Amino acid sequence: MNQPLFCVMIAGQAKPGMEDYVRNHMLELMKRSNKEAGCLVYNVHESADQPGEFMVYMLWQSQQKFEEHNATPQMQEFKKKLAAEWFVQQSPKTYWQLL
């Protein structure tokens, strides 16, 4: 049986004054991540109603491919800054399997 595709979603609100910085960094992260082996979709969205509120939608060939991506040094550094420096709050990651 084929392994189901693995989907990850997370959202957060950038700290006041950090919106442009976060937007640019997220766009660069999206470009790099979309080139990784196993990444099918890596999209960054910004709220139409609340600028500075971002949502990331990722679709991976497998959970293993996502975990490999998440373990890279650039992602480890990103996660540290995400929580400590860039965002007021973030939602918990949610994990899904594409049916």
SEGU-631955 format. One record per atom (N, C-alpha, C, O): chain; x, y, z. Coordinates in steps of 0.001 Angstrom, whole numbers. Layout:
BEGIN
{r 'A',{X,Y,Z}}
...
% end
This chain:
BEGIN
{r 'A',{831,-1175,0}}
{r 'A',{0,0,0}}
{r 'A',{884,1250,0}}
{r 'A',{1901,1301,692}}
{r 'A',{487,2246,-777}}
{r 'A',{1243,3490,-836}}
{r 'A',{1100,4269,467}}
{r 'A',{42,4273,1097}}
{r 'A',{2182,4923,849}}
{r 'A',{2165,5755,2040}}
{r 'A',{1383,7036,1716}}
{r 'A',{1579,7620,650}}
{r 'A',{503,7476,2621}}
{r 'A',{-265,8700,2330}}
{r 'A',{620,9939,2340}}
{r 'A',{1628,9994,3045}}
{r 'A',{233,10921,1555}}
{r 'A',{943,12190,1571}}
{r 'A',{768,12842,2926}}
{r 'A',{-254,12656,3586}}
{r 'A',{1761,13602,3337}}
{r 'A',{1791,14184,4671}}
{r 'A',{1660,15698,4571}}
{r 'A',{2441,16350,3879}}
{r 'A',{680,16249,5259}}
{r 'A',{374,17676,5210}}
{r 'A',{617,18302,6580}}
{r 'A',{299,17711,7613}}
{r 'A',{1190,19514,6573}}
{r 'A',{1443,20257,7805}}
{r 'A',{905,21670,7615}}
{r 'A',{1108,22287,6569}}
{r 'A',{216,22176,8640}}
{r 'A',{-258,23560,8619}}
{r 'A',{108,24222,9937}}
{r 'A',{23,23610,11002}}
{r 'A',{517,25480,9847}}
{r 'A',{825,26279,11031}}
{r 'A',{558,27737,10689}}
{r 'A',{721,28157,9544}}
{r 'A',{149,28495,11683}}
{r 'A',{-133,29916,11480}}
{r 'A',{414,30712,12653}}
{r 'A',{631,30173,13738}}
{r 'A',{633,32002,12422}}
{r 'A',{1101,32854,13500}}
{r 'A',{992,34317,13147}}
{r 'A',{859,34684,11979}}
{r 'A',{1050,35148,14167}}
{r 'A',{977,36598,14030}}
{r 'A',{2354,37191,14289}}
{r 'A',{2925,36997,15362}}
{r 'A',{2891,37916,13306}}
{r 'A',{4196,38559,13462}}
{r 'A',{4106,39671,14500}}
{r 'A',{3065,40308,14662}}
{r 'A',{5214,39891,15197}}
{r 'A',{5289,40988,16153}}
{r 'A',{5180,42317,15400}}
{r 'A',{5634,42420,14260}}
{r 'A',{4587,43321,16023}}
{r 'A',{4498,44641,15375}}
{r 'A',{5885,45134,14960}}
{r 'A',{6837,45074,15738}}
{r 'A',{5982,45614,13734}}
{r 'A',{7244,46088,13195}}
{r 'A',{8071,45012,12518}}
{r 'A',{9045,45328,11835}}
{r 'A',{7706,43740,12690}}
{r 'A',{8452,42622,12098}}
{r 'A',{7772,42063,10845}}
{r 'A',{8287,41132,10226}}
{r 'A',{6627,42619,10470}}
{r 'A',{5829,42037,9386}}
{r 'A',{6603,41909,8077}}
{r 'A',{6604,40840,7467}}
{r 'A',{7261,42980,7638}}
{r 'A',{7996,42926,6369}}
{r 'A',{9159,41945,6440}}
{r 'A',{9396,41188,5498}}
{r 'A',{9875,41956,7544}}
{r 'A',{11004,41042,7723}}
{r 'A',{10524,39588,7664}}
{r 'A',{11104,38760,6961}}
{r 'A',{9471,39295,8401}}
{r 'A',{8930,37932,8417}}
{r 'A',{8426,37548,7037}}
{r 'A',{8696,36442,6570}}
{r 'A',{7699,38441,6378}}
{r 'A',{7168,38164,5034}}
{r 'A',{8309,37790,4083}}
{r 'A',{8231,36780,3384}}
{r 'A',{9362,38601,4059}}
{r 'A',{10485,38330,3154}}
{r 'A',{11187,37025,3499}}
{r 'A',{11545,36258,2605}}
{r 'A',{11385,36768,4786}}
{r 'A',{12040,35528,5200}}
{r 'A',{11177,34312,4836}}
{r 'A',{11693,33296,4370}}
{r 'A',{9881,34423,5048}}
{r 'A',{8984,33308,4736}}
{r 'A',{8964,33027,3231}}
{r 'A',{8900,31869,2818}}
{r 'A',{9018,34079,2416}}
{r 'A',{9050,33877,968}}
{r 'A',{10334,33163,534}}
{r 'A',{10292,32290,-332}}
{r 'A',{11470,33528,1127}}
{r 'A',{12726,32844,820}}
{r 'A',{12679,31386,1274}}
{r 'A',{13124,30489,559}}
{r 'A',{12141,31164,2454}}
{r 'A',{12004,29799,2962}}
{r 'A',{11121,28965,2038}}
{r 'A',{11416,27799,1774}}
{r 'A',{10040,29563,1550}}
{r 'A',{9143,28863,637}}
{r 'A',{9882,28470,-646}}
{r 'A',{9745,27342,-1120}}
{r 'A',{10661,29397,-1205}}
{r 'A',{11397,29106,-2440}}
{r 'A',{12371,27951,-2244}}
{r 'A',{12440,27040,-3069}}
{r 'A',{13128,27993,-1140}}
{r 'A',{14108,26916,-876}}
{r 'A',{13412,25582,-610}}
{r 'A',{13812,24544,-1138}}
{r 'A',{12374,25625,209}}
{r 'A',{11701,24385,608}}
{r 'A',{11035,23698,-572}}
{r 'A',{11034,22469,-651}}
{r 'A',{10473,24468,-1488}}
{r 'A',{9816,23885,-2658}}
{r 'A',{10791,23138,-3558}}
{r 'A',{10360,22348,-4398}}
{r 'A',{12084,23365,-3407}}
{r 'A',{13104,22675,-4207}}
{r 'A',{13604,21398,-3539}}
{r 'A',{14333,20622,-4157}}
{r 'A',{13218,21172,-2279}}
{r 'A',{13716,20006,-1545}}
{r 'A',{13072,18716,-2044}}
{r 'A',{11915,18694,-2463}}
{r 'A',{13853,17651,-1984}}
{r 'A',{13331,16329,-2341}}
{r 'A',{12186,15987,-1406}}
{r 'A',{12307,16116,-188}}
{r 'A',{11093,15559,-1972}}
{r 'A',{9950,15143,-1169}}
{r 'A',{8929,16225,-911}}
{r 'A',{7833,15937,-431}}
{r 'A',{9268,17477,-1224}}
{r 'A',{8315,18570,-1024}}
{r 'A',{7438,18700,-2264}}
{r 'A',{7938,18916,-3368}}
{r 'A',{6147,18569,-2076}}
{r 'A',{5206,18710,-3181}}
{r 'A',{4612,20114,-3229}}
{r 'A',{4418,20679,-4305}}
{r 'A',{4327,20667,-2065}}
{r 'A',{3775,22023,-1952}}
{r 'A',{4299,22644,-673}}
{r 'A',{4283,22014,384}}
{r 'A',{4758,23867,-768}}
{r 'A',{5149,24642,409}}
{r 'A',{4689,26059,123}}
{r 'A',{5381,26814,-560}}
{r 'A',{3533,26423,640}}
{r 'A',{2949,27727,373}}
{r 'A',{2857,28540,1646}}
{r 'A',{2527,28020,2712}}
{r 'A',{3151,29820,1522}}
{r 'A',{3006,30763,2622}}
{r 'A',{1867,31705,2247}}
{r 'A',{1827,32235,1137}}
{r 'A',{957,31904,3172}}
{r 'A',{-202,32767,2953}}
{r 'A',{-184,33883,3991}}
{r 'A',{296,33699,5109}}
{r 'A',{-713,35046,3605}}
{r 'A',{-891,36138,4550}}
{r 'A',{-2364,36501,4572}}
{r 'A',{-3007,36575,3525}}
{r 'A',{-2891,36723,5750}}
{r 'A',{-4300,37043,5920}}
{r 'A',{-4683,38273,5100}}
{r 'A',{-3973,39278,5102}}
{r 'A',{-5801,38183,4407}}
{r 'A',{-6329,39327,3672}}
{r 'A',{-6911,40361,4625}}
{r 'A',{-7001,41540,4283}}
{r 'A',{-7307,39926,5817}}
{r 'A',{-7946,40815,6790}}
{r 'A',{-6980,41379,7820}}
{r 'A',{-7232,42439,8393}}
{r 'A',{-5878,40680,8060}}
{r 'A',{-4948,41093,9111}}
{r 'A',{-3510,40926,8626}}
{r 'A',{-2901,39875,8822}}
{r 'A',{-2972,41970,7992}}
{r 'A',{-1581,41875,7537}}
{r 'A',{-656,41499,8698}}
{r 'A',{-823,41965,9825}}
{r 'A',{310,40653,8393}}
{r 'A',{1234,40185,9426}}
{r 'A',{819,38871,10054}}
{r 'A',{1563,38304,10853}}
{r 'A',{-359,38380,9704}}
{r 'A',{-780,37046,10146}}
{r 'A',{-501,36088,8998}}
{r 'A',{-1027,36248,7896}}
{r 'A',{336,35087,9271}}
{r 'A',{791,34179,8224}}
{r 'A',{329,32754,8504}}
{r 'A',{154,32347,9652}}
{r 'A',{135,32011,7417}}
{r 'A',{-194,30590,7506}}
{r 'A',{682,29864,6497}}
{r 'A',{830,30308,5358}}
{r 'A',{1261,28747,6919}}
{r 'A',{2087,27919,6032}}
{r 'A',{1366,26596,5824}}
{r 'A',{923,25952,6775}}
{r 'A',{1259,26206,4560}}
{r 'A',{662,24934,4170}}
{r 'A',{1731,24149,3425}}
{r 'A',{2270,24609,2419}}
{r 'A',{2032,22953,3935}}
{r 'A',{3059,22099,3325}}
{r 'A',{2457,20737,2986}}
{r 'A',{1638,20203,3734}}
{r 'A',{2865,20200,1878}}
{r 'A',{2477,18845,1492}}
{r 'A',{3747,18106,1084}}
{r 'A',{4470,18527,181}}
{r 'A',{4002,16990,1775}}
{r 'A',{5220,16206,1584}}
{r 'A',{4874,14807,1106}}
{r 'A',{3774,14310,1350}}
{r 'A',{5819,14178,424}}
{r 'A',{5623,12805,-49}}
{r 'A',{5428,11843,1109}}
{r 'A',{4757,10821,968}}
{r 'A',{6019,12172,2261}}
{r 'A',{5899,11299,3432}}
{r 'A',{6249,12093,4687}}
{r 'A',{6833,13174,4614}}
{r 'A',{5887,11543,5820}}
{r 'A',{6257,12161,7086}}
{r 'A',{7780,12180,7235}}
{r 'A',{8342,13133,7774}}
{r 'A',{8433,11141,6764}}
{r 'A',{9897,11078,6839}}
{r 'A',{10534,12238,6086}}
{r 'A',{11487,12838,6584}}
{r 'A',{10028,12572,4892}}
{r 'A',{10586,13691,4115}}
{r 'A',{10394,15006,4868}}
{r 'A',{11282,15858,4868}}
{r 'A',{9229,15170,5513}}
{r 'A',{9002,16374,6316}}
{r 'A',{9990,16427,7480}}
{r 'A',{10567,17479,7757}}
{r 'A',{10185,15313,8153}}
{r 'A',{11097,15284,9301}}
{r 'A',{12535,15573,8874}}
{r 'A',{13280,16217,9613}}
{r 'A',{12927,15108,7701}}
{r 'A',{14259,15411,7176}}
{r 'A',{14389,16927,6941}}
{r 'A',{15403,17533,7290}}
{r 'A',{13374,17513,6359}}
{r 'A',{13342,18965,6138}}
{r 'A',{13418,19705,7473}}
{r 'A',{14186,20655,7625}}
{r 'A',{12631,19268,8411}}
{r 'A',{12531,19933,9709}}
{r 'A',{13826,19819,10516}}
{r 'A',{14074,20640,11399}}
{r 'A',{14647,18822,10226}}
{r 'A',{15892,18600,10968}}
{r 'A',{17082,19374,10399}}
{r 'A',{18157,19369,10998}}
{r 'A',{16910,20037,9256}}
{r 'A',{18029,20773,8667}}
{r 'A',{18437,21931,9569}}
{r 'A',{17604,22475,10294}}
{r 'A',{19707,22310,9530}}
{r 'A',{20163,23434,10361}}
{r 'A',{19373,24714,10115}}
{r 'A',{19077,25441,11063}}
{r 'A',{19023,25007,8852}}
{r 'A',{18268,26230,8573}}
{r 'A',{16892,26199,9225}}
{r 'A',{16406,27235,9680}}
{r 'A',{16257,25038,9280}}
{r 'A',{14940,24963,9925}}
{r 'A',{15062,25024,11444}}
{r 'A',{14197,25598,12105}}
{r 'A',{16104,24453,12002}}
{r 'A',{16290,24528,13448}}
{r 'A',{16488,25987,13876}}
{r 'A',{15924,26422,14880}}
{r 'A',{17278,26732,13122}}
{r 'A',{17496,28154,13420}}
{r 'A',{16203,28938,13220}}
{r 'A',{15864,29801,14029}}
{r 'A',{15490,28637,12149}}
{r 'A',{14218,29315,11869}}
{r 'A',{13236,29113,13015}}
{r 'A',{12589,30065,13452}}
{r 'A',{13119,27887,13503}}
{r 'A',{12159,27609,14581}}
{r 'A',{12512,28361,15857}}
{r 'A',{11614,28807,16571}}
{r 'A',{13800,28512,16160}}
{r 'A',{14209,29272,17346}}
{r 'A',{13791,30733,17220}}
{r 'A',{13238,31308,18157}}
{r 'A',{14053,31323,16075}}
{r 'A',{13725,32734,15861}}
{r 'A',{12228,32943,15743}}
{r 'A',{11694,33959,16185}}
{r 'A',{11565,31985,15149}}
{r 'A',{10121,32084,14960}}
{r 'A',{9418,32322,16283}}
{r 'A',{8601,33235,16404}}
{r 'A',{9725,31523,17248}}
{r 'A',{9045,31604,18538}}
{r 'A',{9556,32764,19386}}
{r 'A',{8775,33426,20070}}
{r 'A',{10852,33010,19343}}
{r 'A',{11437,33968,20279}}
{r 'A',{11439,35410,19783}}
{r 'A',{11268,36337,20574}}
{r 'A',{11631,35605,18485}}
{r 'A',{11885,36953,17996}}
{r 'A',{10843,37502,17037}}
{r 'A',{10647,38716,16987}}
{r 'A',{10172,36655,16277}}
{r 'A',{9374,37150,15161}}
{r 'A',{7878,37161,15401}}
{r 'A',{7172,37991,14829}}
{r 'A',{7378,36264,16231}}
{r 'A',{5933,36101,16340}}
{r 'A',{5420,36385,17747}}
{r 'A',{6041,36014,18743}}
{r 'A',{4272,37050,17800}}
{r 'A',{3567,37278,19059}}
{r 'A',{3004,35953,19539}}
{r 'A',{3122,35597,20712}}
{r 'A',{2398,35239,18623}}
{r 'A',{1819,33930,18936}}
{r 'A',{1810,33091,17676}}
{r 'A',{1831,33606,16559}}
{r 'A',{1779,31800,17883}}
{r 'A',{1642,30886,16760}}
{r 'A',{739,29739,17166}}
{r 'A',{676,29343,18330}}
{r 'A',{50,29226,16180}}
{r 'A',{-827,28092,16442}}
{r 'A',{6,26834,16556}}
{r 'A',{1137,26789,16072}}
{r 'A',{-542,25809,17193}}
{r 'A',{173,24526,17158}}
{r 'A',{194,24005,15725}}
{r 'A',{-736,24242,14954}}
{r 'A',{1257,23299,15381}}
{r 'A',{1269,22633,14073}}
{r 'A',{177,21591,14066}}
{r 'A',{-81,20936,15075}}
{r 'A',{-453,21444,12937}}
{r 'A',{-1400,20342,12775}}
{r 'A',{-904,19472,11631}}
{r 'A',{-395,19973,10628}}
{r 'A',{-1058,18177,11793}}
{r 'A',{-573,17196,10835}}
{r 'A',{-1768,16454,10249}}
{r 'A',{-2705,16088,10959}}
{r 'A',{-1711,16241,8935}}
{r 'A',{-2832,15639,8212}}
{r 'A',{-2302,14626,7216}}
{r 'A',{-1153,14706,6782}}
{r 'A',{-3139,13685,6861}}
{r 'A',{-2848,12758,5770}}
{r 'A',{-3834,13034,4665}}
{r 'A',{-5042,13083,4897}}
{r 'A',{-3321,13216,3455}}
{r 'A',{-4167,13475,2302}}
{r 'A',{-4889,12183,1911}}
{r 'A',{-4251,11149,1714}}
{r 'A',{-6173,12240,1804}}
{r 'A',{-6971,11062,1414}}
{r 'A',{-7008,10907,-86}}
{r 'A',{-7630,9974,-595}}
% end
